[in-house]
Amino acid sequence: MPKKPIVITMRLSRRDLEKIEAVRDLENVDRTTLLKDFIEDGLRRRVIQIYKNGKLTASRASEILRIPLRAFLEMLEREGVAVNWNSETVKEYLKKEYGE
């Protein structure tokens, strides 16, 4: 049985709503889809920033984003973010995937 989505109410300024609507019109998508994409993009950027600040391991970041560790490491590479290769989690992952 699928889980019922949670409804959250949010207040926006008219200016912010106009910006959202302008993008929505350009992309020809519904507002809900666009806002979900904005949230996902914002969360991804925020998690990467927290990782860059050293407050988050790659493993925990991948858990928060609900993606495999490999996908998070690839995301860091695409964003030009240095990977902390000394992290035990990353070492264990590399050992498991590629051997000694």
PyMOL commands that set and color helices and strands:
alter all, ss='L'
color gray80, all
select helices_A, chain A and resi 14-27+31-52+58-65+69-79+88-98
alter helices_A, ss='H'
color red, helices_A
deselect
rebuild
show_as cartoon
